[in-house]
Amino acid sequence: MAAWQFDVEIVPRGLVSVPIDEPWADIEPPANWMSVLGIFPSASSWDPDHLIMWGVEDGHRIDAWVDNGRLRTVIARIDARQEDSELVAARVAELASTLGAMLRTRGGLIVEPEPAALASALEGSAALRFVRDPELFLRRLRIGGVDDA
């Protein structure tokens, strides 16, 4: 993850408050989960047997980790440098809603799958603070600034 990427995990609604590594492992996702997640062009994966990717490495991206074709984990990465980051956040919220899922940030913030809620989480993210003022962000990180890891 790059400093300008805001990561949110797409987690089944009933498991969003449970800190597990593979929240989809025991949940049957909708049959069309791959087409729902494919909001960006397909990307080549460095582990094609276990990782399905859409988008670009250092920009907007969706990662779906699978094992024997079964969904395990889904991460959406929103590139806060891009002017369309709020629009992408809205699309990510909508796809989470379509999957009957919730969103969880790396810091553990639980976000409803609604465009305004995810836009608000993006607005308060370390990724956006980095984009707005990289020097201040790095200075705060060096001195142990709260929420900048």
Secondary structure per residue as TSV (DSSP state, phi and psi in degrees):
chain	resnum	aa	ss	phi	psi
A	1	M	-	360.0	131.5
A	2	A	-	-86.3	157.7
A	3	A	T	-59.3	-26.9
A	4	W	T	-88.9	1.1
A	5	Q	E	-99.3	130.3
A	6	F	E	-99.8	113.1
A	7	D	E	-95.6	134.2
A	8	V	E	-132.5	137.3
A	9	E	E	-93.1	137.7
A	10	I	E	-97.8	114.7
A	11	V	E	-124.8	139.5
A	12	P	E	-52.9	137.8
A	13	R	G	-47.4	-47.1
A	14	G	G	-72.9	-10.4
A	15	L	G	-114.0	5.7
A	16	V	T	-62.9	-28.8
A	17	S	T	-93.5	2.0
A	18	V	S	-99.3	120.0
A	19	P	-	-79.5	81.2
A	20	I	-	-118.3	151.5
A	21	D	S	-73.6	-32.8
A	22	E	-	-127.3	76.2
A	23	P	T	-64.7	-21.7
A	24	W	T	-91.7	-1.8
A	25	A	T	-56.6	-39.2
A	26	D	T	-111.3	13.6
A	27	I	S	-114.5	136.1
A	28	E	-	-87.4	110.4
A	29	P	-	-74.2	164.7
A	30	P	-	-55.9	149.0
A	31	A	T	-58.3	-28.4
A	32	N	T	-95.3	23.2
A	33	W	H	-56.9	-36.2
A	34	M	H	-66.0	-42.4
A	35	S	H	-70.5	-32.5
A	36	V	H	-64.5	-42.9
A	37	L	H	-73.7	-20.9
A	38	G	-	-78.8	56.6
A	39	I	S	-81.2	-10.9
A	40	F	S	-119.3	165.4
A	41	P	-	-61.5	148.6
A	42	S	E	-60.0	143.2
A	43	A	E	-122.5	153.8
A	44	S	-	-77.4	137.5
A	45	S	-	-100.2	146.4
A	46	W	S	-79.0	-9.5
A	47	D	S	-140.6	73.3
A	48	P	T	-61.0	-18.7
A	49	D	T	-78.2	-21.2
A	50	H	T	-128.9	-13.4
A	51	L	E	-131.1	120.2
A	52	I	E	-105.8	128.3
A	53	M	E	-124.6	144.4
A	54	W	E	-130.5	138.8
A	55	G	E	105.5	-153.8
A	56	V	-	-125.4	151.0
A	57	E	T	-52.2	-49.6
A	58	D	T	-103.9	18.0
A	59	G	S	-130.7	-144.0
A	60	H	S	-69.1	135.4
A	61	R	E	-158.7	150.3
A	62	I	E	-121.5	130.1
A	63	D	E	-116.6	127.7
A	64	A	E	-118.1	114.8
A	65	W	E	-88.3	131.1
A	66	V	E	-130.3	158.3
A	67	D	E	-137.4	118.2
A	68	N	T	53.2	40.9
A	69	G	T	78.8	-2.2
A	70	R	E	-97.3	129.6
A	71	L	E	-62.2	136.3
A	72	R	E	-120.0	-49.6
A	73	T	E	-146.1	144.8
A	74	V	E	-130.9	126.8
A	75	I	E	-122.8	132.2
A	76	A	E	-107.9	132.4
A	77	R	E	-114.4	122.1
A	78	I	E	-107.5	123.9
A	79	D	E	-81.3	104.5
A	80	A	T	-69.1	-11.4
A	81	R	T	-75.5	-23.5
A	82	Q	S	-82.9	141.3
A	83	E	T	-62.3	-25.9
A	84	D	T	-91.7	16.2
A	85	S	H	-61.2	-36.2
A	86	E	H	-69.2	-37.4
A	87	L	H	-64.6	-42.0
A	88	V	H	-65.3	-40.7
A	89	A	H	-58.7	-40.8
A	90	A	H	-63.5	-41.2
A	91	R	H	-65.8	-39.2
A	92	V	H	-64.3	-42.7
A	93	A	H	-61.6	-41.9
A	94	E	H	-65.5	-39.9
A	95	L	H	-68.8	-35.6
A	96	A	H	-62.3	-43.0
A	97	S	H	-61.7	-41.9
A	98	T	H	-60.6	-35.2
A	99	L	T	-82.0	-3.1
A	100	G	T	70.3	34.2
A	101	A	E	-116.8	172.6
A	102	M	E	-117.3	178.1
A	103	L	E	-121.7	144.7
A	104	R	E	-138.4	128.6
A	105	T	E	-81.0	167.2
A	106	R	T	-58.4	-30.7
A	107	G	T	-80.3	-1.9
A	108	G	-	94.5	1.9
A	109	L	-	-67.8	127.6
A	110	I	E	-93.1	128.3
A	111	V	E	-123.6	130.8
A	112	E	-	-62.4	148.5
A	113	P	S	-79.8	60.2
A	114	E	S	-124.9	138.3
A	115	P	H	-52.2	-45.4
A	116	A	H	-65.2	-37.8
A	117	A	H	-66.5	-43.1
A	118	L	H	-72.0	-35.7
A	119	A	H	-61.2	-38.3
A	120	S	H	-66.1	-41.9
A	121	A	H	-64.7	-40.2
A	122	L	H	-62.2	-42.6
A	123	E	H	-58.9	-35.1
A	124	G	T	-93.6	9.2
A	125	S	S	-81.8	156.1
A	126	A	H	-62.5	-34.0
A	127	A	H	-59.7	-44.7
A	128	L	H	-71.9	-35.5
A	129	R	H	-62.3	-39.4
A	130	F	H	-62.9	-46.1
A	131	V	H	-63.1	-41.5
A	132	R	H	-70.6	-36.4
A	133	D	-	-154.6	82.9
A	134	P	H	-58.1	-39.7
A	135	E	H	-63.5	-47.5
A	136	L	H	-63.2	-42.1
A	137	F	H	-57.7	-49.1
A	138	L	H	-67.2	-36.4
A	139	R	H	-63.2	-45.8
A	140	R	H	-63.0	-38.2
A	141	L	H	-63.7	-42.3
A	142	R	H	-61.4	-35.3
A	143	I	T	-94.7	7.9
A	144	G	T	84.2	35.5
A	145	G	-	-57.8	142.2
A	146	V	T	-64.6	136.5
A	147	D	T	66.8	16.4
A	148	D	-	-105.1	10.1
A	149	A	-	-89.3	360.0
